[in-house]
């Protein structure tokens, strides 16, 4: 049986957990069908060339794009911020 999951990686190590998607065989079949549909569209160049001018700003994606963040979070090897 195939399971799809993601790992929750919070600041506290004792709260790390794997979250398994509650998908059944029908959901996987629908996902496969959708992937095939998208591949067919790409092959027929429905998604290419890119739209010009670019689409207008979308508030729905602002959080994952880190809009309104003055600087990116620092990446470090330890919690003290040392690389």
Secondary structure as UniProt FT lines:
FT   STRAND          5..8
FT   HELIX           13..15
FT   STRAND          17..20
FT   HELIX           25..43
FT   TURN            44..47
FT   HELIX           59..61
FT   TURN            62..68
FT   TURN            79..80
//
